[in-house]
Amino acid sequence: MNNDVINKAQANMDKSITVFEKNLASIRAGVANAAILDGIQVDYYGAPTPLTQMSSVTIPEPRVLLITPYDESSLDNIEHALMASNLGLTPANDGKVIRLVIPQLTGERRQEIAKQVNQEAEEGKIAVRNVRRDAMNSLKKQQKDDEITEDEQRNLEKQVQKITDAATQKIDQLADQKRKEITQG
């Protein structure tokens, strides 16, 4: 039973890291990254449809995203969805494809994005610490209910702390990589 707490904590911390990675991928860093389009929904025949399901997205140049719709009649809808999104990019529609040019980042904008990365990292760490807290509470309850001994509880708490430290370190590592990408981009 006690390993269940550790396994569950590990799985939940892994999920927190995955969510953090997804959030990082959606932060624009001055280079073209198709992940920034992941959350965009396009009104397609009255139904909100993810942009990535109705077009192919390629990166012909380091700072250009090329969006080619599978159905050319949806080009205007895609353009409207991009304009309405909070990307801050202006789509260029040539009648067949849409180009999104990622502007070069200013020093001030780089700092803003680095702050955003720090905020995302902190939220990821909070999620990991919440998982840790739940696992510790679960272990205390098991000890109180005489399911495990005090020694087992202490050992399991050390294991929980170990996986917490590893998850936090992974988040810091990913955030550092993203910050480097932003400052060097």
C-alpha positions as CSV (number, residue, x, y, z in Angstrom):
1,M,0.0,0.0,0.0
2,N,2.8,2.5,0.9
3,N,4.4,2.2,-2.5
4,D,1.0,3.3,-4.0
5,V,1.5,6.7,-2.3
6,I,5.0,7.1,-3.8
7,N,3.8,5.9,-7.3
8,K,0.8,8.2,-7.2
9,A,3.0,11.1,-6.1
10,Q,5.5,10.4,-8.9
11,A,2.8,10.1,-11.5
12,N,1.2,13.4,-10.4
13,M,4.5,15.2,-10.3
14,D,5.3,13.9,-13.9
15,K,1.9,15.3,-15.0
16,S,2.8,18.7,-13.4
17,I,6.1,18.7,-15.3
18,T,4.3,17.8,-18.6
19,V,1.8,20.7,-18.1
20,F,4.7,23.0,-17.4
21,E,6.5,21.9,-20.6
22,K,3.3,22.5,-22.6
23,N,3.0,26.0,-21.1
24,L,6.6,26.7,-21.9
25,A,6.2,25.6,-25.5
26,S,3.4,28.1,-25.9
27,I,5.6,31.1,-24.9
28,R,6.9,32.9,-27.9
29,A,10.7,33.3,-27.8
30,G,11.5,35.1,-31.0
31,V,11.8,32.0,-33.1
32,A,9.1,30.1,-35.0
33,N,7.5,27.4,-32.9
34,A,4.3,25.6,-34.1
35,A,3.3,25.0,-30.4
36,I,2.2,28.7,-30.1
37,L,-0.7,27.8,-32.3
38,D,-1.9,24.8,-30.2
39,G,-4.6,26.6,-28.3
40,I,-6.1,28.4,-31.3
41,Q,-9.7,27.4,-32.2
42,V,-11.2,28.2,-35.6
43,D,-14.9,28.5,-36.3
44,Y,-15.2,25.8,-39.0
45,Y,-18.8,25.3,-40.2
46,G,-20.1,26.6,-36.9
47,A,-17.9,24.3,-34.7
48,P,-14.8,25.4,-32.9
49,T,-12.0,23.3,-34.4
50,P,-8.3,23.3,-33.4
51,L,-6.2,25.1,-36.0
52,T,-3.7,22.3,-36.0
53,Q,-6.4,19.8,-37.1
54,M,-7.5,21.8,-40.1
55,S,-4.1,22.9,-41.5
56,S,-0.5,22.0,-41.8
57,V,2.0,24.2,-40.0
58,T,5.5,24.4,-41.4
59,I,8.6,26.5,-40.5
60,P,10.2,27.5,-43.8
61,E,12.5,30.1,-42.1
62,P,13.6,30.5,-38.5
63,R,11.1,33.3,-37.8
64,V,8.2,32.3,-40.1
65,L,5.3,30.0,-39.6
66,L,3.5,28.9,-42.7
67,I,-0.1,27.7,-42.2
68,T,-1.6,25.8,-45.1
69,P,-5.3,24.9,-44.6
70,Y,-6.5,21.5,-45.9
71,D,-9.6,23.2,-47.0
72,E,-8.8,26.5,-48.8
73,S,-12.3,27.9,-48.1
74,S,-11.4,28.0,-44.4
75,L,-8.5,30.4,-45.0
76,D,-10.5,33.5,-43.9
77,N,-11.8,31.8,-40.8
78,I,-8.2,30.8,-39.8
79,E,-7.1,34.4,-40.4
80,H,-9.9,35.8,-38.2
81,A,-9.0,33.3,-35.4
82,L,-5.4,34.3,-35.6
83,M,-6.3,38.0,-35.4
84,A,-8.6,37.3,-32.4
85,S,-6.0,35.3,-30.6
86,N,-3.6,36.8,-28.0
87,L,-0.5,35.9,-30.1
88,G,0.2,39.5,-31.0
89,L,1.1,38.5,-34.5
90,T,-0.5,39.8,-37.7
91,P,-1.2,37.1,-40.3
92,A,-0.4,37.6,-43.9
93,N,-2.9,35.9,-46.2
94,D,-1.9,35.4,-49.8
95,G,-5.1,33.5,-50.8
96,K,-3.5,30.0,-50.5
97,V,-1.5,30.1,-47.2
98,I,-1.1,32.3,-44.2
99,R,2.3,33.5,-43.0
100,L,3.0,34.5,-39.5
101,V,6.3,36.4,-39.1
102,I,7.7,36.3,-35.6
103,P,9.3,39.7,-34.9
104,Q,12.7,40.0,-33.4
105,L,12.5,40.5,-29.7
106,T,13.5,43.7,-28.0
107,G,15.5,43.7,-24.8
108,E,12.5,44.8,-22.9
109,R,10.2,42.1,-24.4
110,R,12.9,39.5,-23.6
111,Q,12.7,40.5,-20.0
112,E,8.9,40.3,-20.0
113,I,9.0,36.8,-21.5
114,A,11.7,35.7,-19.0
115,K,9.4,36.9,-16.2
116,Q,6.6,34.9,-17.7
117,V,8.9,31.8,-17.8
118,N,9.7,32.4,-14.1
119,Q,6.0,32.7,-13.3
120,E,5.2,29.4,-15.1
121,A,8.1,27.7,-13.3
122,E,6.8,28.9,-10.0
123,E,3.3,27.6,-10.8
124,G,4.8,24.2,-11.8
125,K,6.8,24.0,-8.5
126,I,3.6,24.9,-6.5
127,A,1.8,22.0,-8.3
128,V,4.7,19.7,-7.4
129,R,4.7,20.9,-3.7
130,N,0.9,20.3,-3.5
131,V,1.4,16.7,-4.7
132,R,4.2,16.4,-2.0
133,R,1.8,17.7,0.7
134,D,-0.9,15.3,-0.3
135,A,1.5,12.4,-0.3
136,M,2.9,13.4,3.2
137,N,-0.7,13.7,4.5
138,S,-1.6,10.3,3.1
139,L,1.5,8.8,4.8
140,K,0.6,10.4,8.1
141,K,-2.9,9.1,7.9
142,Q,-1.6,5.6,7.1
143,Q,0.7,5.8,10.2
144,K,-2.1,7.0,12.3
145,D,-4.4,4.2,11.1
146,D,-1.5,1.7,12.0
147,E,-1.1,0.7,8.4
148,I,2.6,1.6,8.5
149,T,5.1,2.0,11.3
150,E,6.7,5.4,12.2
151,D,10.0,4.2,10.7
152,E,8.3,3.2,7.4
153,Q,6.6,6.6,7.4
154,R,9.9,8.4,7.8
155,N,11.5,6.4,5.0
156,L,8.6,6.9,2.7
157,E,8.6,10.7,3.5
158,K,12.3,10.7,2.5
159,Q,11.4,9.0,-0.8
160,V,8.6,11.6,-1.4
161,Q,11.1,14.4,-0.7
162,K,13.6,12.8,-3.1
163,I,11.0,12.7,-6.0
164,T,9.9,16.2,-5.1
165,D,13.5,17.5,-5.3
166,A,14.0,15.7,-8.7
167,A,10.7,17.2,-10.1
168,T,11.6,20.7,-8.9
169,Q,15.1,20.4,-10.4
170,K,13.6,19.3,-13.7
171,I,11.3,22.4,-13.7
172,D,14.3,24.6,-13.0
173,Q,16.3,23.0,-15.7
174,L,13.5,23.4,-18.3
175,A,13.0,27.1,-17.3
176,D,16.7,27.8,-17.6
177,Q,16.7,26.3,-21.1
178,K,13.8,28.5,-22.1
179,R,15.4,31.6,-20.6
180,K,18.6,30.9,-22.6
181,E,16.5,30.4,-25.8
182,I,14.8,33.8,-25.1
183,T,18.0,35.7,-24.4
184,Q,20.0,34.2,-27.3
185,G,17.0,34.2,-29.7
